[in-house]
């Protein structure tokens, strides 16, 4: 059995905020096997911008938590129909298959939002919660998550439902990108109004970076994303053109892919170079790579070439599956 200290370390590492840390510590002291969840809406093509989220799922699992991944299918349509109603089932399947092929297939329970969000009990609680939320509060909660170009009523219901999901899944910890913060802060205010007494503990990480750098990777911006089922040539092209300034770690998507997506999966990270430029160099720990890159000991293109090699291998199970089931991906042809 993992010690409480090691469990806490796994849960809090690489996070930007825990709300609230003291509540998390108390939970781990009182409960032998707490539960956690991450909700993902199957909107645009699944991409490697989820690298931080995927790494965090492994932390929850390794910490011995009962972990749920919620495929928030109804949410995908509520967000200005980013996923049309008649496509949400197919898109949900693509997301679930992709995550499983990326290694999240053990010690994880997958749940579809539609499996419980249509029940009489859920809808009744939703009606009650809606009476406690102002338009201004709902708008603030949805502002960093939903499209909100010409806000639909559904986009304001979205964050209220997300908090009700926490209650209905009966979990102790919610995980999300920091863009989810306003949603869960609202939940801490409104859930007690319908009798929920336990704290809504939230764990937040920064979003995964666009390959163009400086902003999060988004399914709506094709030039900065890389689909998890991308062909080999596209992986080579996208990573070769990725933002990767020399001697710079912050805001560098190639460095972040090494840290969160590659190093957790390999025992050794090898960069192949000609003797003229120092020969091959290997790293056992990311901290070693970080230090060497920061000092200028690795050229960005050499790093990119290594990342290309590892990504081709890591994404192979997803790529091969959808090569055999390519018809499924037609749903994303226009995106």
C-alpha positions as CSV (number, residue, x, y, z in Angstrom):
1,X,0.0,0.0,0.0
2,X,1.4,3.4,-1.0
3,X,2.1,5.8,1.9
4,X,-0.1,8.8,2.3
5,X,2.9,11.0,1.6
6,X,3.7,9.4,-1.7
7,X,0.1,9.5,-2.8
8,X,-0.1,13.2,-2.0
9,X,3.2,13.8,-3.9
10,X,1.8,12.1,-7.0
11,X,-1.5,14.0,-6.9
12,X,0.0,17.4,-6.5
13,X,3.1,17.3,-8.8
14,X,3.1,19.4,-11.9
15,X,-0.1,21.1,-10.8
16,X,-0.7,24.9,-10.9
17,X,-3.3,24.9,-8.1
18,X,-5.1,22.6,-5.7
19,X,-8.4,23.7,-4.2
20,X,-8.0,23.2,-1.4
21,X,-4.7,21.5,-0.5
22,X,-5.7,21.1,3.2
23,X,-8.9,19.4,2.2
24,X,-7.0,17.0,0.0
25,X,-4.6,16.1,2.8
26,X,-7.5,15.5,5.1
27,X,-9.2,13.3,2.5
28,X,-6.1,11.1,2.1
29,X,-5.8,10.8,5.9
30,X,-9.4,9.7,6.3
31,X,-10.1,7.6,3.2
32,X,-8.1,4.5,2.1
33,X,-9.1,4.7,-1.6
34,X,-10.5,8.1,-2.7
35,X,-12.0,8.6,-6.1
36,X,-11.2,11.1,-8.8
37,X,-12.4,12.0,-12.3
38,X,-11.5,13.8,-15.5
39,X,-14.2,14.9,-17.9
40,X,-13.3,15.3,-21.6
41,X,-15.8,16.5,-24.2
42,X,-15.5,14.7,-27.6
43,X,-15.6,17.8,-29.8
44,X,-12.9,18.2,-32.5
45,X,-10.2,15.6,-33.4
46,X,-8.4,14.2,-30.3
47,X,-4.9,15.6,-30.3
48,X,-1.6,15.4,-28.4
49,X,-2.4,18.6,-26.6
50,X,-3.9,16.4,-23.9
51,X,-0.4,15.3,-22.9
52,X,-0.5,17.0,-19.5
53,X,-4.0,15.6,-18.8
54,X,-2.9,12.1,-19.8
55,X,0.2,12.3,-17.5
56,X,-2.1,13.4,-14.7
57,X,-4.4,10.5,-15.2
58,X,-1.4,8.2,-14.6
59,X,-0.6,10.1,-11.4
60,X,-4.1,9.5,-10.0
61,X,-3.9,5.8,-11.0
62,X,-0.4,5.4,-9.5
63,X,-1.6,7.1,-6.3
64,X,-4.1,4.2,-5.9
65,X,-7.2,6.3,-6.5
66,X,-10.4,4.9,-8.0
67,X,-10.3,6.9,-11.3
68,X,-13.1,7.7,-13.8
69,X,-12.7,9.2,-17.2
70,X,-16.0,10.9,-18.2
71,X,-16.6,11.1,-21.9
72,X,-18.9,14.2,-21.7
73,X,-20.8,13.5,-24.9
74,X,-23.8,15.8,-24.1
75,X,-21.5,18.6,-23.1
76,X,-19.8,18.4,-26.5
77,X,-23.1,19.3,-28.2
78,X,-24.1,21.9,-25.5
79,X,-21.0,23.9,-26.3
80,X,-22.4,25.6,-29.4
81,X,-22.7,22.2,-31.1
82,X,-19.0,21.7,-31.5
83,X,-20.1,18.1,-31.8
84,X,-23.4,17.9,-33.7
85,X,-26.0,15.9,-31.9
86,X,-26.1,13.1,-34.5
87,X,-22.3,12.7,-34.2
88,X,-21.6,12.6,-30.5
89,X,-21.8,8.8,-30.1
90,X,-19.2,8.3,-32.9
91,X,-16.9,11.0,-31.6
92,X,-17.2,9.6,-28.1
93,X,-16.1,6.2,-29.3
94,X,-13.1,7.7,-31.1
95,X,-12.0,9.6,-28.0
96,X,-12.4,6.5,-25.7
97,X,-10.5,4.3,-28.1
98,X,-7.7,6.8,-28.5
99,X,-7.2,7.2,-24.8
100,X,-7.2,3.4,-24.2
101,X,-4.7,3.0,-27.0
102,X,-2.5,5.6,-25.4
103,X,-2.3,3.5,-22.2
104,X,-5.3,4.6,-20.2
105,X,-6.9,1.2,-20.3
106,X,-6.2,-0.3,-16.9
107,X,-7.5,0.8,-13.5
108,X,-9.8,3.3,-15.2
109,X,-13.5,3.3,-15.5
110,X,-15.0,5.0,-18.6
111,X,-18.4,6.6,-18.3
112,X,-20.5,8.4,-20.9
113,X,-22.3,11.5,-19.7
114,X,-25.5,10.5,-21.5
115,X,-25.6,7.3,-19.4
116,X,-26.8,9.3,-16.4
117,X,-27.5,12.9,-17.5
118,X,-30.9,12.1,-18.9
119,X,-32.3,10.4,-15.8
120,X,-35.2,11.9,-14.0
121,X,-33.2,12.3,-10.8
122,X,-30.3,14.1,-12.6
123,X,-32.6,16.5,-14.4
124,X,-34.5,17.3,-11.2
125,X,-31.3,18.3,-9.4
126,X,-30.2,20.3,-12.5
127,X,-33.4,22.3,-12.4
128,X,-32.8,23.1,-8.7
129,X,-29.2,24.2,-9.3
130,X,-30.2,26.4,-12.2
131,X,-32.4,28.5,-9.8
132,X,-29.3,29.4,-7.7
133,X,-27.1,30.5,-10.6
134,X,-27.2,34.0,-12.2
135,X,-26.6,34.5,-15.9
136,X,-23.5,36.6,-14.9
137,X,-22.1,33.8,-12.8
138,X,-22.8,31.1,-15.4
139,X,-21.2,33.3,-18.1
140,X,-18.0,33.7,-16.1
141,X,-17.8,30.0,-15.4
142,X,-18.3,29.1,-19.1
143,X,-16.1,31.8,-20.5
144,X,-12.8,29.9,-20.8
145,X,-14.3,26.6,-21.7
146,X,-17.2,27.1,-24.1
147,X,-17.1,28.9,-27.5
148,X,-19.2,31.9,-26.2
149,X,-19.1,33.8,-29.6
150,X,-22.8,34.3,-29.6
151,X,-23.6,32.5,-26.3
152,X,-26.4,29.9,-26.4
153,X,-28.4,29.1,-23.3
154,X,-26.9,25.6,-23.5
155,X,-23.4,27.1,-23.0
156,X,-24.5,28.5,-19.7
157,X,-26.1,25.2,-18.6
158,X,-22.8,23.5,-19.4
159,X,-20.8,24.5,-16.3
160,X,-23.8,23.8,-14.0
161,X,-24.0,20.3,-15.4
162,X,-20.3,19.8,-15.0
163,X,-20.6,20.4,-11.2
164,X,-23.6,18.1,-11.0
165,X,-21.5,15.4,-12.7
166,X,-19.1,15.6,-9.8
167,X,-22.0,14.9,-7.4
168,X,-23.6,12.2,-9.5
169,X,-20.3,10.3,-10.1
170,X,-19.8,10.4,-6.3
171,X,-16.1,11.3,-6.6
172,X,-13.8,13.1,-4.2
173,X,-11.5,14.9,-6.6
174,X,-12.1,16.7,-9.9
175,X,-9.2,17.1,-12.3
176,X,-9.1,19.7,-15.1
177,X,-7.0,22.3,-16.9
178,X,-6.7,25.7,-15.2
179,X,-9.3,26.9,-17.7
180,X,-11.9,24.9,-15.6
181,X,-11.2,26.8,-12.4
182,X,-14.2,29.1,-12.6
183,X,-16.5,26.1,-13.2
184,X,-15.4,24.3,-10.0
185,X,-15.3,27.4,-7.9
186,X,-19.0,27.9,-8.8
187,X,-19.6,24.3,-7.8
188,X,-18.2,24.9,-4.4
189,X,-20.8,27.6,-4.0
190,X,-23.9,26.0,-5.5
191,X,-23.7,22.2,-4.7
192,X,-24.2,22.8,-0.9
193,X,-27.5,24.4,-1.8
194,X,-28.9,21.0,-2.8
195,X,-27.4,19.2,0.2
196,X,-23.9,18.3,-0.9
197,X,-21.8,18.6,2.2
198,X,-18.4,17.2,1.2
199,X,-15.8,19.6,-0.3
200,X,-15.4,19.7,-4.1
201,X,-11.6,19.2,-4.3
202,X,-10.1,20.3,-7.6
203,X,-6.7,19.6,-9.1
204,X,-5.6,21.9,-11.9
205,X,-2.7,21.8,-14.4
206,X,-1.8,24.2,-17.2
207,X,-3.1,23.4,-20.7
208,X,-1.0,21.6,-23.2
209,X,0.8,24.0,-25.6
210,X,0.1,24.5,-29.3
211,X,2.9,23.3,-31.5
212,X,3.1,27.0,-32.5
213,X,3.8,27.9,-28.9
214,X,2.4,30.7,-26.7
215,X,-1.2,29.3,-26.5
216,X,-2.9,26.0,-25.7
217,X,-3.3,23.4,-28.4
218,X,-6.8,23.6,-29.7
219,X,-8.8,21.3,-32.0
220,X,-10.1,24.4,-33.7
221,X,-6.6,25.5,-34.8
222,X,-5.3,22.9,-37.2
223,X,-1.9,24.5,-37.7
224,X,-0.9,24.1,-34.1
225,X,-2.4,20.7,-33.3
226,X,-1.3,17.1,-34.0
227,X,-4.0,14.4,-34.0
228,X,-3.2,11.3,-32.0
229,X,-3.9,9.2,-35.1
230,X,-1.8,11.4,-37.4
231,X,0.2,9.6,-40.2
232,X,3.9,9.4,-39.8
233,X,4.7,12.1,-42.4
234,X,2.4,14.5,-40.7
235,X,4.1,13.8,-37.3
236,X,7.5,14.6,-39.0
237,X,6.2,17.8,-40.7
238,X,4.4,19.2,-37.7
239,X,7.2,18.6,-35.2
240,X,9.9,19.8,-37.6
241,X,8.0,23.1,-37.8
242,X,7.1,23.3,-34.1
243,X,8.1,26.2,-32.0
244,X,11.3,25.2,-30.1
245,X,13.6,28.2,-29.2
246,X,17.1,27.3,-28.2
247,X,18.1,27.4,-24.5
248,X,14.4,28.0,-23.6
249,X,12.2,25.8,-21.5
250,X,9.2,28.0,-20.8
251,X,6.5,27.9,-23.4
252,X,8.4,25.3,-25.5
253,X,5.9,22.6,-26.6
254,X,8.7,20.2,-27.8
255,X,10.3,20.3,-24.3
256,X,6.9,19.8,-22.7
257,X,6.1,16.8,-24.9
258,X,9.4,15.3,-23.7
259,X,8.5,15.8,-20.1
260,X,4.9,14.8,-20.0
261,X,4.3,12.5,-23.0
262,X,7.6,10.8,-23.7
263,X,9.7,10.4,-20.6
264,X,6.9,8.7,-18.5
265,X,6.9,6.0,-21.2
266,X,10.5,5.3,-21.8
267,X,13.5,4.2,-19.7
268,X,15.9,6.1,-21.8
269,X,15.7,9.1,-24.2
270,X,18.2,9.0,-26.9
271,X,19.1,11.9,-29.2
272,X,21.0,10.7,-32.3
273,X,23.7,13.1,-33.6
274,X,26.7,12.8,-35.9
275,X,30.2,12.7,-34.3
276,X,30.8,16.2,-35.7
277,X,28.1,17.5,-33.3
278,X,29.1,15.4,-30.3
279,X,27.6,12.0,-31.1
280,X,24.6,10.4,-29.6
281,X,23.5,11.5,-26.2
282,X,21.2,9.6,-23.8
283,X,19.1,10.7,-20.8
284,X,17.6,8.6,-18.0
285,X,15.8,11.6,-16.3
286,X,14.1,14.6,-17.8
287,X,15.9,16.9,-15.4
288,X,19.2,15.9,-17.2
289,X,17.7,16.8,-20.6
290,X,16.3,20.0,-19.2
291,X,19.7,21.1,-17.9
292,X,21.6,20.2,-21.1
293,X,19.1,21.9,-23.4
294,X,19.1,25.1,-21.2
295,X,22.9,25.2,-21.4
296,X,22.8,25.0,-25.2
297,X,24.2,21.5,-25.3
298,X,21.3,20.3,-27.6
299,X,20.3,21.9,-30.9
300,X,16.6,22.3,-31.3
301,X,16.5,20.3,-34.5
302,X,18.3,17.4,-32.9
303,X,15.7,17.4,-30.1
304,X,12.9,17.6,-32.7
305,X,14.2,14.6,-34.6
306,X,14.3,12.5,-31.4
307,X,10.8,13.6,-30.4
308,X,9.6,12.6,-33.9
309,X,11.0,9.1,-33.5
310,X,9.4,8.6,-30.1
311,X,6.0,10.1,-31.1
312,X,5.9,7.8,-34.1
313,X,6.3,4.8,-31.8
314,X,4.0,6.0,-28.9
315,X,1.2,6.9,-31.3
316,X,1.5,3.7,-33.3
317,X,-1.3,1.8,-31.6
318,X,-3.8,4.7,-32.2
319,X,-2.6,5.2,-35.8
320,X,-2.8,1.5,-36.7
321,X,-6.3,1.1,-35.2
322,X,-7.7,4.0,-37.2
323,X,-5.9,3.0,-40.4
324,X,-8.1,-0.1,-40.2
325,X,-11.2,1.9,-39.2
326,X,-10.6,5.0,-41.3
327,X,-14.3,5.4,-41.9
328,X,-14.8,6.5,-38.3
329,X,-12.5,9.6,-38.9
330,X,-14.7,11.0,-41.7
331,X,-16.6,12.7,-39.0
332,X,-13.5,15.1,-38.6
333,X,-12.9,15.7,-42.3
334,X,-14.0,19.3,-42.2
335,X,-12.1,20.1,-39.1
